[in-house]
């Protein structure tokens, strides 16, 4: 299983603009009144403050009740879930809880009813469990449900185009969370794994060598150690992800920029074919596009 260094694709969180239920003078609301309902463990909360922002294809929606209980949603305009979390802004005794990390759409009901880009409105219905440990279905949980229909603010990201999209087995696939992990020690020879997960059963990692510079085209197979794509699949029996064997693929690194302060921006395109050796499940990826940031190890 991958070592996850939780770096969610929410670089634009600092741009969030709050509004309250009794002060909408700063909101351009051309699609009806804003509304936000939130029930947790059977208790209806009175949401008094909220914010909704969109950066490129990603949304962050945040609501706070009058007792300090809060809920936050990270998702994209295609309806794929990133992270859903509940927490209190007033009491440290209330645990923060999260939707299940793996195969998220199977464990949380998230219906993106509509995105009205003309009027900057987003409408969602939701229900499901949030857990103390997002990778442990046996941990304590709360049950949440509700809906929101909010006016969102469009913001520009600090770095445009971050994320990963591809065609996976003929279906559009979009990464909604990203993380980095490292293999092979420290320094310029360390292998950096840029990991992207969506809300279905698959994950995709782009492996490169930390100290390499410049761009290039690479072909890879199951014996390749770096400059390759790795595919992960959900193992329902053990509630984890397992690595598939990548049998063939291409990786074209078109951008690699030193951002300073020990960080590198990398981007490119790829294809890949990978198979689960136990189940024979085969994944074919085409039209892969990615851009990520990693720390030089």
C-alpha positions in Angstrom: 0.0 0.0 0.0 1.2 3.5 -0.8 2.6 5.8 1.9 0.2 8.7 1.7 1.4 12.2 2.5 -2.0 13.8 2.5 -1.8 16.8 0.2 -5.3 17.4 -1.1 -5.9 19.3 -4.2 -7.2 22.4 -2.3 -4.5 24.9 -3.0 -7.2 27.5 -3.5 -8.7 27.2 0.0 -7.0 30.4 1.0 -9.2 32.2 -1.5 -12.5 31.1 0.1 -14.9 34.0 0.6 -17.5 33.5 3.4 -21.0 34.7 3.4 -23.8 34.4 6.0 -27.5 33.6 5.8 -28.5 37.2 6.7 -25.9 39.1 4.6 -25.8 38.3 0.9 -25.0 41.7 -0.4 -21.7 40.5 -1.8 -23.2 37.5 -3.6 -24.3 37.7 -7.3 -27.3 35.3 -7.0 -29.0 34.9 -10.3 -30.3 31.4 -9.7 -32.5 31.6 -6.7 -32.0 31.9 -2.9 -29.0 30.1 -1.4 -29.8 27.2 1.0 -27.8 24.7 3.0 -29.2 21.9 5.1 -27.1 19.6 7.4 -28.1 16.8 9.7 -25.6 14.8 11.7 -26.5 11.7 13.7 -30.2 12.7 13.5 -29.6 16.3 14.7 -30.6 19.1 12.3 -28.0 21.9 12.4 -28.8 25.5 11.6 -26.2 26.6 9.1 -25.5 30.3 9.6 -22.3 30.8 7.6 -21.1 29.2 4.4 -18.8 29.6 1.4 -18.6 28.1 -2.0 -15.6 28.5 -4.4 -14.7 27.0 -7.8 -11.2 26.9 -9.2 -11.0 25.4 -12.7 -12.9 22.1 -12.3 -12.8 21.8 -8.5 -15.2 23.0 -5.8 -14.8 23.7 -2.1 -18.0 24.1 -0.1 -18.0 24.9 3.6 -20.8 25.4 6.1 -20.8 26.2 9.8 -23.8 25.9 12.2 -24.7 28.2 15.0 -23.2 25.7 17.5 -19.8 25.6 15.7 -20.4 22.3 13.9 -19.0 22.4 10.4 -19.0 20.4 7.2 -16.8 20.7 4.2 -17.0 19.2 0.7 -14.3 18.9 -1.9 -15.5 17.7 -5.3 -15.3 18.5 -9.0 -17.8 19.7 -11.5 -18.3 16.2 -12.9 -19.6 15.0 -9.5 -16.5 13.1 -8.3 -16.0 13.2 -4.5 -12.6 14.3 -3.1 -13.0 14.8 0.7 -16.0 15.3 2.9 -15.2 16.2 6.5 -17.1 17.3 9.7 -15.5 19.1 12.6 -16.2 21.7 15.3 -14.7 25.1 15.2 -15.5 25.6 18.9 -14.7 22.3 20.7 -11.6 20.2 20.5 -13.6 17.4 22.1 -15.6 16.9 18.9 -13.6 14.5 16.6 -13.0 15.4 13.0 -14.4 12.8 10.7 -14.0 12.0 7.0 -15.6 10.0 4.2 -14.0 6.7 3.5 -10.9 7.2 1.4 -11.0 4.2 -0.9 -13.7 3.7 -3.6 -15.5 6.7 -2.2 -18.6 6.8 -4.4 -19.5 3.3 -3.0 -19.5 4.5 0.6 -21.0 7.9 0.3 -24.1 9.2 -1.6 -23.2 12.4 -3.4 -25.5 13.7 -6.1 -24.4 16.7 -8.1 -27.8 17.9 -9.1 -26.5 20.8 -11.3 -23.8 23.3 -11.9 -25.2 26.6 -13.4 -22.1 28.3 -14.7 -24.0 31.3 -16.0 -25.4 32.1 -12.5 -22.6 30.6 -10.5 -24.8 28.1 -8.7 -24.0 24.6 -7.5 -26.7 22.2 -6.2 -25.9 19.0 -4.3 -27.8 16.3 -2.3 -25.7 14.1 0.0 -25.9 11.4 2.7 -23.5 8.9 4.2 -21.0 8.1 6.9 -17.9 10.0 8.0 -15.3 8.2 10.0 -12.6 8.9 12.7 -10.1 7.1 10.4 -10.7 7.6 6.7 -9.0 4.3 5.8 -10.7 2.2 8.5 -14.4 1.3 8.1 -14.4 -0.2 11.6 -13.6 3.2 13.3 -16.2 5.3 15.0 -18.5 7.3 12.6 -21.3 9.8 12.2 -24.1 9.8 9.7 -24.7 13.0 7.8 -27.3 14.0 5.2 -28.6 17.2 3.6 -28.3 19.4 0.6 -27.0 22.7 -0.6 -27.8 25.1 -3.4 -25.3 27.9 -3.2 -23.8 30.7 -5.2 -20.1 30.1 -5.7 -17.2 32.4 -6.3 -14.8 31.7 -9.2 -11.1 32.0 -8.2 -7.9 31.6 -10.0 -5.5 28.9 -8.8 -1.9 29.8 -7.9 -0.8 27.1 -10.4 -3.2 26.3 -13.2 -3.9 22.8 -14.5 -3.0 20.8 -11.5 -4.5 17.3 -11.4 -4.9 14.3 -13.6 -7.4 13.2 -16.2 -7.6 10.2 -18.4 -9.8 7.7 -20.3 -9.8 4.6 -18.2 -11.4 1.5 -19.8 -13.3 3.8 -22.1 -14.6 6.1 -19.3 -13.6 9.6 -18.3 -11.5 9.5 -15.1 -10.6 12.6 -13.0 -8.3 12.7 -10.0 -9.9 14.5 -7.0 -7.1 14.0 -4.4 -3.3 13.9 -4.8 -0.4 12.9 -2.6 3.3 12.2 -2.9 5.4 9.3 -1.6 9.0 8.4 -2.0 11.0 5.3 -2.6 14.7 4.4 -2.8 16.1 6.6 -0.1 17.0 10.3 -0.2 18.6 12.6 -2.6 18.6 12.9 -6.4 18.1 9.1 -7.0 14.9 8.9 -4.9 11.8 7.9 -6.9 8.9 10.3 -6.4 5.4 8.8 -6.7 2.8 11.4 -7.7 -0.4 9.7 -6.6 -3.9 10.6 -7.9 -7.2 9.1 -6.7 -10.7 9.6 -7.8 -13.9 8.3 -6.1 -14.0 5.0 -7.9 -12.0 1.8 -7.4 -8.9 2.9 -9.2 -5.9 5.1 -8.5 -3.1 6.3 -10.8 0.5 7.2 -9.8 3.2 8.9 -12.0 6.7 7.7 -10.9 9.8 9.9 -11.7 13.3 10.3 -10.3 13.7 13.2 -8.0 17.0 14.5 -9.4 16.2 14.3 -13.1 15.8 17.5 -15.0 14.2 18.4 -18.3 11.6 16.7 -20.4 11.5 13.5 -22.4 9.6 10.6 -23.8 9.7 7.2 -22.1 8.3 3.7 -22.7 7.9 1.3 -19.8 6.9 -2.2 -18.9 6.6 -4.4 -15.8 10.4 -4.3 -15.2 10.7 -0.5 -15.2 11.4 1.3 -11.9 10.9 4.9 -12.8 9.4 7.2 -15.5 6.3 5.0 -15.6 2.7 4.8 -14.6 1.4 2.6 -11.8 -2.3 1.6 -11.5 -4.0 0.8 -8.2 -7.2 -1.1 -7.7 -9.6 -1.4 -4.7 -9.4 -4.7 -2.8 -12.8 -5.0 -1.2 -11.9 -8.0 1.0 -9.1 -6.2 2.7 -10.4 -2.6 2.3 -7.2 -1.3 0.7 -5.6 -0.6 -2.7 -3.4 -3.1 -4.4 -0.8 -2.4 -7.1 -1.5 -3.8 -10.6 1.3 -4.9 -12.8 1.9 -2.4 -15.5 2.7 -4.3 -18.7 3.1 -1.5 -21.2 2.8 2.3 -21.6 4.3 5.6 -22.6 5.1 8.7 -20.5 5.8 12.0 -22.2 7.1 14.6 -19.7 6.5 18.0 -21.3 7.1 20.2 -18.3 9.5 20.1 -15.4 10.1 23.4 -13.6 12.0 24.2 -10.5 9.6 26.3 -8.3 12.3 27.1 -5.7 12.2 26.3 -2.0 12.8 22.6 -2.9 9.7 22.0 -5.1 9.3 20.9 -8.7 6.4 21.3 -11.0 6.0 18.4 -13.4 3.5 17.7 -16.2 2.9 15.6 -19.3 0.8 12.9 -21.0 0.7 9.1 -20.8 -0.9 5.8 -21.7 -0.8 2.6 -19.8 -2.0 -1.0 -19.6 -2.0 -2.8 -16.2 -3.4 -6.1 -14.8 -4.3 -7.4 -11.4 -2.4 -10.7 -11.4 -4.9 -12.4 -9.0 -8.2 -11.3 -10.6 -7.0 -10.7 -14.1 -8.8 -7.3 -14.1 -7.1 -5.3 -16.8 -7.1 -1.5 -17.0 -6.3 0.3 -20.2 -5.6 4.0 -20.0 -5.4 6.5 -22.9 -5.5 10.3 -23.2 -3.7 10.7 -19.8 -2.8 14.3 -18.8 -1.2 15.2 -15.5 0.4 18.1 -13.7 1.6 18.0 -10.1 4.1 19.4 -7.6 6.5 17.4 -5.6 9.1 18.1 -2.9 12.7 17.4 -4.0 13.8 14.5 -1.7 
